[in-house]
Amino acid sequence: MKLVKVIEVIAASDKGFTEATQNALVEASKTVKNIKSIYVKEMNANVENNKIVSYAVNAKISFEIEK
């Protein structure tokens, strides 16, 4: 039986939601092994002078725990 654990992370980008999601995955993979999926729970953007200046995602990352 495989055991899967889920962590929740927040990551940002000044280019878009796709890059913010990739940033979340890259940072998590520095300390977490066996990542199997990422689920974007929420997306938001910061606005200044009627223009989006940064993007952020709140994501859940699932990974298998080694025995």
OpenMM code with the backbone's topology and positions (N, CA, C; nanometers):
from openmm import Vec3, app, unit

residues = "MET LYS LEU VAL LYS VAL ILE GLU VAL ILE ALA ALA SER ASP LYS GLY PHE THR GLU ALA THR GLN ASN ALA LEU VAL GLU ALA SER LYS THR VAL LYS ASN ILE LYS SER ILE TYR VAL LYS GLU MET ASN ALA ASN VAL GLU ASN ASN LYS ILE VAL SER TYR ALA VAL ASN ALA LYS ILE SER PHE GLU ILE GLU LYS".split()
positions = [
    Vec3(0.0840, -0.1190, 0.0000),
    Vec3(0.0000, 0.0000, 0.0000),
    Vec3(0.0880, 0.1246, 0.0000),
    Vec3(0.0557, 0.2193, -0.0856),
    Vec3(0.1298, 0.3439, -0.0929),
    Vec3(0.0617, 0.4492, -0.0061),
    Vec3(0.1435, 0.5299, 0.0578),
    Vec3(0.0923, 0.6386, 0.1403),
    Vec3(0.1243, 0.7701, 0.0702),
    Vec3(0.0239, 0.8558, 0.0549),
    Vec3(0.0410, 0.9838, -0.0124),
    Vec3(0.0157, 1.0955, 0.0882),
    Vec3(0.1034, 1.1946, 0.0873),
    Vec3(0.0906, 1.3096, 0.1750),
    Vec3(0.0651, 1.4331, 0.0897),
    Vec3(-0.0054, 1.5321, 0.1457),
    Vec3(-0.0368, 1.6549, 0.0739),
    Vec3(0.0120, 1.7742, 0.1552),
    Vec3(0.0827, 1.8661, 0.0864),
    Vec3(0.1222, 1.9914, 0.1499),
    Vec3(0.0585, 2.1056, 0.0711),
    Vec3(0.0405, 2.2185, 0.1370),
    Vec3(-0.0159, 2.3346, 0.0708),
    Vec3(0.0908, 2.4434, 0.0627),
    Vec3(0.1065, 2.5014, -0.0557),
    Vec3(0.2096, 2.6033, -0.0773),
    Vec3(0.1501, 2.7237, -0.1497),
    Vec3(0.2177, 2.8365, -0.1357),
    Vec3(0.1811, 2.9585, -0.2073),
    Vec3(0.3037, 3.0028, -0.2859),
    Vec3(0.2842, 3.0361, -0.4127),
    Vec3(0.3955, 3.0814, -0.4964),
    Vec3(0.3475, 3.1939, -0.5872),
    Vec3(0.4434, 3.2753, -0.6327),
    Vec3(0.4086, 3.3922, -0.7136),
    Vec3(0.4953, 3.4024, -0.8379),
    Vec3(0.4518, 3.4901, -0.9286),
    Vec3(0.5254, 3.5194, -1.0517),
    Vec3(0.4813, 3.6563, -1.1014),
    Vec3(0.5674, 3.7227, -1.1742),
    Vec3(0.5267, 3.8480, -1.2364),
    Vec3(0.4857, 3.8273, -1.3822),
    Vec3(0.4872, 3.7003, -1.4283),
    Vec3(0.4551, 3.6708, -1.5682),
    Vec3(0.3199, 3.6044, -1.5891),
    Vec3(0.2732, 3.5223, -1.4934),
    Vec3(0.1439, 3.4575, -1.5127),
    Vec3(0.1199, 3.3435, -1.4152),
    Vec3(-0.0017, 3.2899, -1.4216),
    Vec3(-0.0397, 3.1812, -1.3317),
    Vec3(0.0362, 3.0520, -1.3610),
    Vec3(0.0655, 3.0272, -1.4878),
    Vec3(0.1403, 2.9060, -1.5235),
    Vec3(0.2781, 2.9083, -1.4590),
    Vec3(0.3462, 3.0208, -1.4679),
    Vec3(0.4790, 3.0311, -1.4082),
    Vec3(0.4709, 3.0264, -1.2554),
    Vec3(0.3680, 3.0832, -1.1966),
    Vec3(0.3519, 3.0763, -1.0511),
    Vec3(0.3348, 2.9311, -1.0065),
    Vec3(0.2592, 2.8541, -1.0835),
    Vec3(0.2402, 2.7115, -1.0527),
    Vec3(0.3716, 2.6364, -1.0666),
    Vec3(0.4452, 2.6642, -1.1723),
    Vec3(0.5756, 2.5998, -1.1924),
    Vec3(0.6714, 2.6371, -1.0794),
    Vec3(0.6685, 2.7622, -1.0355),
    Vec3(0.7534, 2.8054, -0.9244),
    Vec3(0.7206, 2.7290, -0.7963),
    Vec3(0.5923, 2.7045, -0.7726),
    Vec3(0.5520, 2.6266, -0.6550),
    Vec3(0.6119, 2.4867, -0.6619),
    Vec3(0.6050, 2.4257, -0.7787),
    Vec3(0.6569, 2.2902, -0.7978),
    Vec3(0.8092, 2.2861, -0.7827),
    Vec3(0.8774, 2.3813, -0.8421),
    Vec3(1.0236, 2.3858, -0.8347),
    Vec3(1.0709, 2.4029, -0.6902),
    Vec3(1.0092, 2.4944, -0.6177),
    Vec3(1.0502, 2.5180, -0.4785),
    Vec3(1.0201, 2.3971, -0.3907),
    Vec3(0.9023, 2.3370, -0.4073),
    Vec3(0.8676, 2.2196, -0.3273),
    Vec3(0.9612, 2.1034, -0.3561),
    Vec3(1.0008, 2.0875, -0.4812),
    Vec3(1.0862, 1.9737, -0.5186),
    Vec3(1.2271, 1.9838, -0.4612),
    Vec3(1.2638, 2.0992, -0.4087),
    Vec3(1.3944, 2.1139, -0.3438),
    Vec3(1.4016, 2.0349, -0.2134),
    Vec3(1.2874, 2.0135, -0.1487),
    Vec3(1.2869, 1.9409, -0.0207),
    Vec3(1.1936, 1.8205, -0.0187),
    Vec3(1.1094, 1.8058, -0.1207),
    Vec3(1.0124, 1.6960, -0.1246),
    Vec3(1.0442, 1.6066, -0.2437),
    Vec3(1.0458, 1.4759, -0.2201),
    Vec3(1.0711, 1.3789, -0.3271),
    Vec3(0.9404, 1.3086, -0.3647),
    Vec3(0.9393, 1.2465, -0.4803),
    Vec3(0.8269, 1.1651, -0.5281),
    Vec3(0.6970, 1.2436, -0.5454),
    Vec3(0.7066, 1.3688, -0.5947),
    Vec3(0.5866, 1.4483, -0.6199),
    Vec3(0.5069, 1.3829, -0.7316),
    Vec3(0.3771, 1.3670, -0.7091),
    Vec3(0.2908, 1.3005, -0.8060),
    Vec3(0.1892, 1.3933, -0.8702),
    Vec3(0.1480, 1.5006, -0.8012),
    Vec3(0.0491, 1.5905, -0.8610),
    Vec3(0.0505, 1.7261, -0.7920),
    Vec3(-0.0036, 1.8246, -0.8637),
    Vec3(-0.0219, 1.9575, -0.8074),
    Vec3(-0.1635, 2.0026, -0.8433),
    Vec3(-0.2357, 2.0514, -0.7443),
    Vec3(-0.3731, 2.0976, -0.7616),
    Vec3(-0.3772, 2.2451, -0.7243),
    Vec3(-0.4122, 2.3300, -0.8188),
    Vec3(-0.4206, 2.4731, -0.7912),
    Vec3(-0.5561, 2.4998, -0.7263),
    Vec3(-0.5490, 2.5374, -0.6000),
    Vec3(-0.6691, 2.5598, -0.5193),
    Vec3(-0.7261, 2.6999, -0.5425),
    Vec3(-0.6381, 2.8001, -0.5461),
    Vec3(-0.6815, 2.9383, -0.5653),
    Vec3(-0.5803, 3.0126, -0.6514),
    Vec3(-0.6289, 3.1116, -0.7244),
    Vec3(-0.5430, 3.2005, -0.8019),
    Vec3(-0.5825, 3.3436, -0.7678),
    Vec3(-0.4830, 3.4322, -0.7598),
    Vec3(-0.5142, 3.5733, -0.7408),
    Vec3(-0.4062, 3.6574, -0.8063),
    Vec3(-0.4401, 3.7829, -0.8302),
    Vec3(-0.3464, 3.8745, -0.8942),
    Vec3(-0.3484, 4.0076, -0.8202),
    Vec3(-0.2324, 4.0695, -0.8116),
    Vec3(-0.2212, 4.2027, -0.7519),
    Vec3(-0.2272, 4.3062, -0.8626),
    Vec3(-0.3010, 4.4136, -0.8367),
    Vec3(-0.3247, 4.5158, -0.9379),
    Vec3(-0.2735, 4.6509, -0.8891),
    Vec3(-0.2054, 4.7220, -0.9786),
    Vec3(-0.1635, 4.8594, -0.9531),
    Vec3(-0.1931, 4.9414, -1.0778),
    Vec3(-0.2564, 5.0563, -1.0589),
    Vec3(-0.2902, 5.1447, -1.1722),
    Vec3(-0.3645, 5.0704, -1.2825),
    Vec3(-0.4628, 4.9897, -1.2428),
    Vec3(-0.5468, 4.9136, -1.3356),
    Vec3(-0.4691, 4.8149, -1.4217),
    Vec3(-0.3549, 4.7676, -1.3713),
    Vec3(-0.2737, 4.6699, -1.4438),
    Vec3(-0.2285, 4.5604, -1.3477),
    Vec3(-0.2327, 4.4354, -1.3929),
    Vec3(-0.1851, 4.3241, -1.3101),
    Vec3(-0.0337, 4.3323, -1.3002),
    Vec3(0.0165, 4.3307, -1.1761),
    Vec3(0.1616, 4.3407, -1.1551),
    Vec3(0.2229, 4.2110, -1.1036),
    Vec3(0.1403, 4.1207, -1.0481),
    Vec3(0.1921, 3.9901, -1.0069),
    Vec3(0.0773, 3.8909, -0.9944),
    Vec3(0.1131, 3.7648, -1.0092),
    Vec3(0.0179, 3.6542, -1.0046),
    Vec3(0.0595, 3.5600, -0.8928),
    Vec3(-0.0384, 3.4978, -0.8287),
    Vec3(-0.0058, 3.4028, -0.7221),
    Vec3(-0.1025, 3.2851, -0.7251),
    Vec3(-0.0528, 3.1700, -0.6811),
    Vec3(-0.1372, 3.0511, -0.6680),
    Vec3(-0.1206, 2.9914, -0.5288),
    Vec3(-0.2285, 2.9361, -0.4809),
    Vec3(-0.2282, 2.8564, -0.3588),
    Vec3(-0.2518, 2.7143, -0.4095),
    Vec3(-0.1530, 2.6266, -0.3918),
    Vec3(-0.1599, 2.4940, -0.4528),
    Vec3(-0.1369, 2.3833, -0.3504),
    Vec3(-0.1962, 2.2685, -0.3785),
    Vec3(-0.1742, 2.1483, -0.2979),
    Vec3(-0.0862, 2.0540, -0.3797),
    Vec3(0.0216, 2.0093, -0.3174),
    Vec3(0.1153, 1.9185, -0.3833),
    Vec3(0.1098, 1.7827, -0.3141),
    Vec3(0.0873, 1.6782, -0.3927),
    Vec3(0.0786, 1.5415, -0.3408),
    Vec3(0.2059, 1.4662, -0.3725),
    Vec3(0.2513, 1.3878, -0.2750),
    Vec3(0.3724, 1.3077, -0.2972),
    Vec3(0.3638, 1.1778, -0.2193),
    Vec3(0.4298, 1.0750, -0.2757),
    Vec3(0.4335, 0.9436, -0.2109),
    Vec3(0.5402, 0.9438, -0.1024),
    Vec3(0.5070, 0.8824, 0.0082),
    Vec3(0.6030, 0.8675, 0.1170),
    Vec3(0.6732, 0.7328, 0.1011),
    Vec3(0.8057, 0.7369, 0.1040),
    Vec3(0.8834, 0.6140, 0.0919),
    Vec3(0.8813, 0.5374, 0.2238),
    Vec3(0.8767, 0.4066, 0.2126),
    Vec3(0.8781, 0.3226, 0.3330),
    Vec3(1.0174, 0.2823, 0.3665),
] * unit.nanometer
topology = app.Topology()
chain = topology.addChain("A")
for resn in residues:
    res = topology.addResidue(resn, chain)
    for name in ("N", "CA", "C"):
        topology.addAtom(name, app.Element.getBySymbol(name[0]), res)
